[in-house]
Amino acid sequence: MKPIRLTEFSIYLEQRPGELAGLLEVASSAGVEIRAVSVSESNGKGLVRLIGEPVEALRRVCDSLTESGVGPIIESEVLAVSLENRPSALRDLATAMADRRFNLRYAYEMPRHGQDPARCVFRVDDLEKVAAEIESIDWPNGG
């Protein structure tokens, strides 16, 4: 199983109707294709995590949002792993990470896109080490 590295933008929005729709409209108008999104609440604000292509266009959108007072906006590197479509695949990954004492900060799904499989996106403390370790694990059914 080979993890891929992706750039994720965490965007804090006010808790008002239309904030998410406005963000997605600005991204769409800039030619950004959203590949994965996670929406939650954190400290009274909406927390939107976005992965989009092209990354540079999404970065420019985030820069312009910051200039207009939206935020904070945090750019992070995350890993995405294709998991088998079988019971316990995510559990096996989480267990393998726990056994190796890797902290999984958060995770969410990245739906399949064209020929690309669905993936699990996650953020960890030591990206390099975790990526190398995931590749070296002997996964059930080949991972």
C-alpha positions in Angstrom: 0.0 0.0 0.0 1.6 3.2 -1.2 0.4 6.4 0.5 0.3 9.6 -1.5 1.0 13.1 -0.1 -1.5 15.8 -0.6 -1.9 19.4 0.4 -4.8 20.2 2.6 -6.3 23.6 3.5 -8.0 23.9 6.9 -10.3 26.9 6.7 -12.1 28.4 9.7 -15.5 30.0 8.8 -18.0 31.9 10.8 -21.1 29.9 11.8 -23.5 31.6 9.4 -25.7 30.2 6.6 -24.0 30.4 3.3 -20.4 30.4 4.5 -19.6 27.0 3.1 -21.5 27.6 -0.1 -19.6 30.9 -0.6 -16.2 29.2 -0.1 -17.1 26.5 -2.6 -18.3 29.0 -5.1 -15.1 31.0 -4.9 -13.1 27.8 -5.3 -15.2 26.7 -8.3 -14.9 30.1 -9.9 -11.1 29.8 -9.6 -11.2 26.5 -11.5 -10.6 24.4 -8.4 -11.9 20.8 -8.4 -12.6 19.8 -4.8 -11.4 16.2 -4.3 -12.2 15.8 -0.6 -13.9 17.8 2.0 -14.5 17.4 5.7 -16.7 19.8 7.7 -16.9 20.0 11.5 -17.1 22.5 14.3 -14.2 23.7 16.3 -14.2 26.4 19.0 -17.5 27.9 17.8 -16.4 28.1 14.1 -16.9 25.9 11.2 -13.8 24.0 10.3 -13.6 23.0 6.6 -10.7 20.8 5.4 -10.3 20.9 1.6 -8.2 19.0 -0.8 -8.4 20.4 -4.4 -6.8 20.6 -7.7 -4.9 22.5 -8.9 -3.3 23.1 -5.6 -1.9 26.4 -6.6 -5.3 27.7 -7.6 -6.7 26.6 -4.2 -3.8 28.3 -2.4 -4.5 31.5 -4.2 -8.2 31.3 -3.2 -7.1 30.8 0.4 -4.7 33.7 0.2 -7.5 36.0 -1.1 -9.8 34.7 1.6 -7.2 35.5 4.3 -6.8 39.0 2.9 -10.6 39.5 3.2 -10.6 38.5 6.9 -11.6 34.8 6.6 -9.6 32.4 8.8 -7.4 31.4 10.1 -6.4 29.2 7.1 -3.8 26.5 7.7 -2.0 24.6 4.9 -0.8 21.1 5.9 0.6 18.0 4.2 -1.5 14.9 4.7 -1.3 11.3 3.6 -4.0 9.5 1.5 -4.1 5.7 1.5 -6.2 3.5 -0.8 -7.9 0.9 1.4 -9.4 -2.4 0.2 -13.2 -2.5 0.1 -13.5 -5.0 2.9 -14.6 -5.1 6.5 -11.9 -4.0 8.9 -9.6 -2.4 6.4 -9.7 1.0 8.2 -9.4 -0.8 11.6 -6.3 -2.7 10.3 -4.7 0.6 9.3 -5.5 2.3 12.6 -4.2 -0.7 14.5 -1.0 -0.9 12.6 -0.4 2.8 13.3 -1.2 2.4 17.0 1.1 -0.6 17.3 3.9 1.5 15.9 3.0 4.4 18.3 2.0 6.8 15.5 -0.5 9.4 16.5 -3.4 9.7 14.0 -4.7 13.3 14.4 -7.8 13.0 12.2 -9.0 11.1 9.2 -11.7 11.4 6.5 -12.7 9.9 3.2 -11.6 11.0 -0.2 -14.2 9.6 -2.7 -13.1 7.7 -5.8 -12.5 10.0 -8.8 -12.3 8.6 -12.4 -9.9 5.7 -12.2 -8.5 6.8 -8.8 -9.8 4.6 -5.9 -11.4 6.0 -2.8 -8.8 6.8 -0.2 -8.5 7.5 3.5 -6.9 10.9 4.2 -5.2 11.3 7.5 -2.9 13.6 9.3 -0.1 12.3 11.5 2.7 13.8 13.5 5.7 12.3 11.5 4.6 12.1 7.9 7.9 10.8 6.5 8.2 8.0 9.0 4.5 7.0 8.8 4.5 6.9 4.9 7.6 4.7 4.9 6.2 2.4 7.5 2.8 2.0 5.8 4.6 1.0 2.6 6.6 -1.7 4.4 3.6 -3.4 6.2 2.6 -6.8 5.0 -1.1 -6.1 4.6 -3.8 -8.9 4.5 -4.7 -9.7 0.9 -1.9 -7.4 -0.3 -3.4 -4.2 1.3 
